[in-house]
Amino acid sequence: MLTIYSCDLALQENFEFVPEVDLSNPYDEISALDFIQSRIFLTDKGNLDGDELDYMAAAIKRVGMESKYSGSDTSRTYLLLNNSAFTGGGDIEDIVTGSPEVMEGESPDEVMARVDVDILRTVLEYHIVTSYVDQVPTLFEFGVNYIFQTLIPGEDGVISMRRNERYRIDINRAPAPLPSSATTQWERVRNHNYVFNNGIGHFISDAVRNKPY
């Protein structure tokens, strides 16, 4: 035999979820240039963190491209070349100076003092994409090559990006509709989605290209 009870329950108070993690974007009020200059951590000549941007900051200053990184165009994507891209496997330092090694005790500014300025400018221009590229919604379908233009005009400035099912972005990776001079130098983005007030940035540890610089 069952006995049924009834009671009046008070309505539960609305619960407002307050996340413990700060989900706000920490860089949306600064430019790409401001961010790059904030990542200079030279502690001693020749002793640089490979993930930071000491060399990129020095390169931008050397070729006078500050306005390209501080402008008001919010549609751009900046491929942020870390220190390893200049002195490690990417060897931008070799491309722009003709020397495979940094001289002992040289600072990034001292290295930039002996570069071919025109080549260095071309390297930096290829690493600024004229479209805003994040994993989603820009690269909506994974496994599909999306083609964009860099600051270099024409075919020489074309760049390819493709994301995989884990949302990692590969740049100029075969099979892409680009020459082998591009696909043999493909690179995977290391850190994604640094949103600035004038675009978005992604860290890479090797330079990419369409054709040899």
C-alpha positions in Angstrom: 0.0 0.0 0.0 1.5 3.3 -1.1 1.1 6.6 0.7 1.4 9.7 -1.4 2.7 12.9 0.0 2.7 16.3 -1.6 4.4 19.4 -0.6 5.0 22.9 -2.0 8.6 23.5 -3.0 10.0 27.0 -3.2 11.4 28.0 -6.6 15.2 27.6 -6.7 17.1 30.8 -7.0 18.7 31.6 -10.4 22.3 30.6 -10.4 24.8 32.9 -12.1 27.9 31.0 -13.3 31.1 32.9 -12.6 34.1 31.2 -14.3 37.3 30.9 -12.4 39.3 31.4 -15.7 39.4 34.9 -17.2 38.0 34.4 -20.7 38.5 38.0 -21.9 41.0 38.7 -24.6 44.1 40.2 -23.1 45.4 41.9 -26.3 42.3 43.3 -28.0 43.2 46.9 -27.0 46.8 46.8 -28.4 48.2 46.6 -31.9 50.2 43.7 -33.3 53.3 46.0 -33.1 52.6 46.7 -29.4 52.3 42.9 -28.8 55.6 42.1 -30.6 57.4 44.8 -28.7 56.1 43.4 -25.5 57.7 40.1 -26.2 61.3 41.3 -26.1 63.1 39.3 -23.4 66.8 39.7 -24.2 68.5 38.9 -20.9 72.0 38.6 -22.3 73.5 38.9 -25.7 73.2 35.6 -27.5 70.9 34.2 -24.8 67.4 34.3 -26.2 64.2 32.4 -25.6 63.4 30.8 -28.9 59.6 31.3 -28.4 59.9 35.1 -28.0 60.0 37.9 -30.6 63.3 39.8 -30.1 64.5 39.2 -33.6 61.1 40.1 -35.2 60.9 43.3 -33.3 64.5 44.2 -34.4 63.7 43.2 -38.0 60.5 45.4 -38.2 62.5 48.4 -36.9 65.4 47.8 -39.3 63.2 47.9 -42.4 60.9 50.6 -41.1 57.7 48.6 -41.2 56.2 49.7 -37.9 53.1 51.2 -39.7 52.3 47.8 -41.2 51.9 46.3 -37.8 50.3 49.2 -36.0 47.7 50.4 -38.6 44.0 50.4 -38.2 43.2 47.7 -40.8 41.5 45.0 -38.7 41.4 42.4 -41.5 45.0 41.3 -41.3 46.7 38.2 -40.0 50.2 38.4 -38.7 52.4 35.3 -38.8 54.6 36.0 -35.8 58.1 34.8 -36.4 59.7 33.8 -33.1 63.4 33.8 -32.4 63.8 30.2 -33.5 62.5 31.2 -37.0 65.5 33.5 -37.3 68.3 31.4 -35.7 67.0 27.9 -35.6 65.5 25.6 -38.3 64.0 28.5 -40.2 67.3 30.4 -40.5 65.9 33.8 -41.6 69.2 35.1 -40.3 71.0 33.1 -43.0 68.5 34.2 -45.7 68.9 37.9 -45.0 72.6 38.0 -44.1 74.2 35.2 -46.0 75.7 33.9 -42.8 74.3 30.6 -41.2 75.2 31.6 -37.7 74.9 34.6 -35.4 78.3 35.9 -34.4 79.1 35.4 -30.8 77.8 38.1 -28.6 75.6 39.7 -31.3 72.3 41.2 -30.3 69.3 41.1 -32.6 69.8 44.8 -33.5 73.4 44.0 -34.4 72.4 41.1 -36.6 69.9 43.3 -38.4 72.5 46.0 -39.0 74.1 43.7 -41.6 71.1 42.3 -43.4 70.0 42.8 -47.0 67.1 45.2 -46.2 65.1 44.4 -49.4 65.2 40.6 -48.7 64.2 41.1 -45.1 61.3 43.4 -46.1 60.1 40.7 -48.5 60.3 38.1 -45.8 58.2 40.2 -43.4 55.7 41.1 -46.1 55.0 37.5 -47.0 54.2 36.9 -43.3 51.3 39.4 -43.3 48.1 38.1 -44.7 45.6 40.6 -46.0 42.6 38.5 -44.6 41.6 37.7 -41.0 42.3 34.0 -40.6 41.3 32.0 -37.5 40.6 28.3 -37.4 36.8 28.7 -37.4 34.9 30.2 -39.1 37.6 31.2 -41.6 38.9 27.7 -42.2 35.4 26.2 -41.9 36.2 22.8 -43.4 39.1 20.8 -42.2 41.4 19.2 -44.8 40.6 22.0 -47.3 43.2 24.4 -48.7 42.2 28.0 -48.3 44.2 30.5 -50.4 45.0 34.0 -49.3 47.1 36.9 -50.4 50.0 38.4 -48.4 51.3 41.9 -48.7 53.4 40.7 -51.7 51.2 41.3 -54.8 50.4 38.7 -57.4 51.2 35.0 -57.5 54.4 35.4 -55.5 52.4 36.5 -52.6 49.9 33.7 -52.5 49.8 31.6 -49.3 47.8 28.5 -48.4 46.3 27.5 -45.0 44.6 24.3 -44.0 43.4 23.1 -40.6 43.1 19.5 -39.5 40.4 17.8 -37.4 42.2 18.9 -34.2 42.1 22.6 -35.4 45.8 22.9 -36.0 46.7 25.1 -39.0 49.3 24.1 -41.6 50.8 26.7 -43.9 51.8 25.8 -47.5 51.6 22.1 -46.8 51.2 19.7 -49.8 49.0 19.0 -51.4 48.4 22.7 -52.0 48.1 24.6 -55.3 51.5 26.1 -54.8 55.0 25.4 -56.3 57.3 22.9 -54.6 59.4 25.9 -53.4 56.5 26.6 -51.1 55.4 23.2 -50.0 58.8 21.9 -49.2 59.0 24.8 -46.6 55.6 24.2 -45.0 55.1 25.1 -41.4 52.6 24.3 -38.6 51.3 27.1 -36.5 52.6 26.8 -32.9 50.3 29.1 -31.0 47.0 30.4 -32.4 44.6 33.3 -32.2 46.3 36.3 -30.6 43.6 38.9 -31.3 44.7 42.5 -31.5 42.9 45.7 -32.2 44.2 45.5 -35.8 43.9 41.8 -36.7 45.0 38.4 -35.4 48.3 36.7 -34.9 49.7 33.2 -35.0 53.2 32.1 -33.8 55.4 30.1 -36.2 58.9 28.7 -35.7 60.0 28.6 -39.3 59.6 31.1 -42.1 57.3 30.1 -45.0 57.5 31.2 -48.6 56.0 30.9 -52.0 59.3 31.0 -53.9 62.9 31.5 -52.6 63.5 34.9 -51.2 
